[in-house]
Amino acid sequence: MKLVLHAGVHFTEEDRLMKCLLRNADDFASKGVKVPGHSKYRGILRETLNAMVSAPPSEIARDVLMDAILDDGDAQRVILSDANFFRTPKTAVQQGMFYPAAPVRMMRMAQIFQHDEVEIFMGIRNPAAFLPILHSKSDNTDPVAFWGGRDPRDVVWSDTLDLLRQAVPNVPITVWCNEDTPLIWAHIIRQMAGLPDDQKIIGGFDLLSSIMSVEGMKRFRAYLKDHPVMTEHQKRRAIAAFLDKYALEGEVEEELDMPGWTEDLVDEMSDIYDEDVALIARMDGVRVLMP
């Protein structure tokens, strides 16, 4: 079985993505893709992984979990989504590292589902915008505990992804930048479901409608109607053009509130983020979804 794990990350439209997947659950099921409600697996999966701190999983752990997930059904591909899979926002950054628990959590996951094909899907976002949020949520903002002596410029996603690749080298990872999500929303959904880009889905513009004015969405849909035959790339170019003109300002601009940070630092961190994404795209076993 193919097991797709959407591991967030936090504050990257993870809840909206799960809702969109569930809206398509019936259509996906007809193609052998199961999207179970999170109440069926999040609790029992966390309990199983936490129990593995002191003991290996039982021989029936996988079957018990799959019974709960599939509810006596069958599927060729299962999509699980939990932004807390790699821990909660309170411990998302420790010692200047994003999600330091991720490698061990995935090793345990791979151990349980050793006979299945496991994949990781995760959105990432600019540390310049993400770190202030996680700092405000952290259960320990002591500089040593949170930053570990590292400069904010040194907190990069490639460190976490490199450790993940070392921990589970046979688990492919698909990553996208949250900043690009409005342009590739439908593509992300289809990739998670293993569907071609011309496959019709419900809610392909869910995210776009939340950040674009009503007038903009009306004109955008009219444009699509007038241009029924477009490639996915052409659609993304159209989305970018309409967003440039009709985006809701308060929805696309972020307020950064980190004491001591300057605009120059934020700009420098943003440049480092771009370089880091390019590095991630070159990693073996990792692909980056881009507009």
C-alpha positions, 0 to 999 in steps of 0.5 A, spaced: 500 500 500 502 507 498 501 511 505 502 518 504 503 522 510 502 530 510 506 532 515 504 540 515 508 543 517 504 548 522 501 554 519 501 552 512 494 552 510 494 544 513 487 544 515 484 547 509 488 542 505 485 536 509 478 539 508 479 539 501 482 532 501 475 530 505 471 534 500 474 529 494 474 523 498 468 520 495 471 521 488 478 519 490 475 512 493 473 510 486 480 511 484 482 507 490 485 513 494 482 513 501 482 519 505 480 517 512 477 522 517 483 524 522 479 522 528 480 515 525 487 515 526 491 521 529 490 519 536 491 511 535 497 513 531 500 518 536 499 513 542 503 507 538 509 512 536 509 514 543 509 507 546 515 505 541 519 510 546 520 504 550 518 498 546 518 496 539 511 495 535 507 489 536 507 484 530 500 486 529 501 494 530 500 495 523 494 491 522 490 494 528 492 501 525 490 499 518 483 497 521 482 503 524 484 507 518 480 503 513 474 502 517 474 495 514 475 498 507 480 497 502 485 502 498 491 502 494 493 509 496 491 512 503 492 519 505 494 521 512 494 528 515 497 531 521 501 537 522 502 535 529 506 528 527 513 531 528 510 534 534 506 541 536 508 548 535 510 548 542 516 544 540 517 545 533 523 549 534 529 547 539 536 548 539 535 552 533 532 546 529 526 545 525 522 539 528 528 536 531 523 530 533 522 528 525 527 523 524 526 519 529 518 519 528 519 517 521 524 512 523 518 509 527 513 510 522 517 506 517 518 501 522 511 500 523 509 500 515 515 497 513 512 493 508 508 499 505 510 504 500 511 511 505 511 518 502 512 524 506 508 531 503 510 537 507 509 545 506 515 549 508 515 557 509 520 562 510 523 562 516 523 570 517 515 569 517 515 562 521 520 563 526 516 569 530 510 565 530 513 558 533 517 563 538 511 566 540 508 558 541 514 555 544 513 552 551 521 554 552 523 561 549 529 561 553 535 563 548 539 557 549 533 552 549 530 555 543 536 558 539 541 553 541 546 559 540 545 559 533 543 565 529 536 566 525 540 566 519 542 559 520 535 556 521 534 552 515 529 547 512 535 543 509 538 541 515 531 538 517 530 534 511 537 532 510 536 528 517 530 525 515 533 523 509 538 519 513 533 517 518 529 514 512 533 514 506 527 509 502 522 514 504 521 520 498 519 527 500 515 532 497 516 539 499 513 546 497 513 553 499 507 555 502 508 562 499 507 558 492 501 554 495 495 559 492 499 558 485 499 550 485 494 548 490 490 544 485 497 541 483 498 539 491 492 535 492 492 531 485 500 529 487 498 527 494 492 523 491 497 520 485 492 523 480 494 527 473 494 534 473 488 534 468 483 530 473 477 534 475 477 536 483 473 539 488 475 546 491 481 547 486 481 554 488 479 554 495 485 557 497 485 562 492 478 565 493 480 566 500 486 571 498 482 574 492 477 579 492 470 577 490 470 581 484 477 578 482 475 571 483 469 573 478 473 575 473 478 569 474 472 564 473 470 568 467 477 568 464 477 560 465 470 559 462 473 563 456 479 559 455 477 552 457 483 549 454 489 551 458 495 547 461 497 547 468 502 552 467 498 557 463 493 556 469 498 558 474 500 564 470 493 566 470 492 566 477 499 570 479 496 575 474 490 576 477 493 575 484 497 581 482 491 585 481 486 583 486 489 580 492 486 582 498 492 586 502 491 583 509 491 576 507 497 576 503 502 580 507 504 578 514 506 582 520 512 580 523 513 581 530 520 579 533 524 583 538 530 586 535 529 584 528 530 589 522 528 589 515 535 588 513 535 581 517 528 579 514 530 580 507 537 577 508 533 571 511 528 571 505 534 570 500 537 565 504 531 561 504 530 562 496 538 559 496 535 553 501 530 551 497 534 551 491 539 546 495 533 542 497 531 541 490 537 538 489 537 533 494 536 525 492 529 523 494 526 530 495 522 533 490 520 541 490 513 542 487 514 549 484 509 554 480 
